[in-house]
Amino acid sequence: MTISAALVKELRERTGAGMMDCKKALTQTDGNIDQGIELLRTLGVASAEKKSGRIAAEGVIVQLISGDNLSGVLVEVNCETDFVAKDNSFKEYSTAVAQCLLAGDQITMEDLEESELHPGISVIQARQELISKIGENISVRRFDRLRSPDGLVAGYLHGGRIGVLVSLDKCEAELGKDIAMHIAASRPICVAENDVPEEVIEAERSIFTAQANESGKSDDIVARMVDGKLKKFMKENTLLGQAYVKDPDITVGDLIAGVDAKVCEMLRYEVGEGLAKRDDDFVAEVMAQASRG
């Protein structure tokens, strides 16, 4: 198949690899981006940190916690441009949606859309009105909530683009906020090693095995190399195994154990995770419209 320049550009931005490496990977994988990422990682060209893809779509993350610190919500609301993401009407709508979730018990997106946002106006009606006013497509992409009836829910919001909630047991609110801040900065995929999905482990094992086989070492040495890389991966990608951002000499697990606390669950949202970005030039678009006027 023909590999387009746009496809090569996307793979390059998602992996940090060179243009020719990206084109070769896409040619070998028939244009499959995800398989191209895995191939580049196997060859040692792409960095693991960029596996999840670049943050692309515009919008905001809203995080709210109840007054008693026993529950919290995260919601992502998307728009087409950064210009609209900073608009007060858009931000007010997004905050109102989060408040609606915090006060309610919605489970599905349909539940949320039918909820009353303002007297006599549902979430979806308010969204349609905002689209008409702003002139861009707006959508509530996802939401989630955490509850901790026997502990507390802490959170951290970074610039409206990264939001974290974490539920803890036997933990002070200030420490809870510090842990949420750590999660925002360090992107753990799970709380503990036992929580890492088996398919994630097997995918990493496959990549590490392919890399180790290139060394020409014996099978037993290759096996030890793979085990070592897997152990490092688990430490670096689980909350309790990561070095604590405020004191890298200890892990978050050490920190928690030192105060006899427990991390129960965590949520981390970042604007546009997994979404493709508009590839046009918004300024040029505005100028073009102005010239036609």
HELIX and SHEET records of a PDB file:
HELIX    1   1 ALA A    5  THR A   15  1                                  11    
HELIX    2   2 MET A   19  GLN A   28  1                                  10    
HELIX    3   3 ILE A   33  THR A   42  1                                  10    
HELIX    4   4 ALA A   48  LYS A   50  5                                   3    
HELIX    5   5 ASP A   82  ALA A   85  1                                   4    
HELIX    6   6 ASN A   88  ALA A  103  1                                  16    
HELIX    7   7 MET A  109  GLU A  114  1                                   6    
HELIX    8   8 VAL A  123  ILE A  134  1                                  12    
HELIX    9   9 ALA A  173  SER A  186  1                                  14    
HELIX   10  10 GLU A  193  ASP A  195  5                                   3    
HELIX   11  11 GLU A  198  ASN A  213  1                                  16    
HELIX   12  12 ASP A  219  ASN A  237  1                                  19    
HELIX   13  13 LEU A  239  GLY A  241  5                                   3    
HELIX   14  14 VAL A  252  GLY A  258  1                                   7    
HELIX   15  15 PHE A  282  ARG A  292  1                                  11    
SHEET    1   A 3 GLU A  58  ILE A  65  0                                        
SHEET    2   A 3 SER A  71  CYS A  79 -1                                        
SHEET    3   A 3 SER A 139  ARG A 147 -1                                        
SHEET    1   B 2 GLU A 116  HIS A 118  0                                        
SHEET    2   B 2 ILE A 121  SER A 122 -1                                        
SHEET    1   C 3 LEU A 152  HIS A 158  0                                        
SHEET    2   C 3 ILE A 162  ASP A 169 -1                                        
SHEET    3   C 3 LYS A 262  GLU A 270 -1                                        
SHEET    1   D 2 ALA A 243  TYR A 244  0                                        
SHEET    2   D 2 ASP A 247  THR A 251 -1                                        
END                                                                             
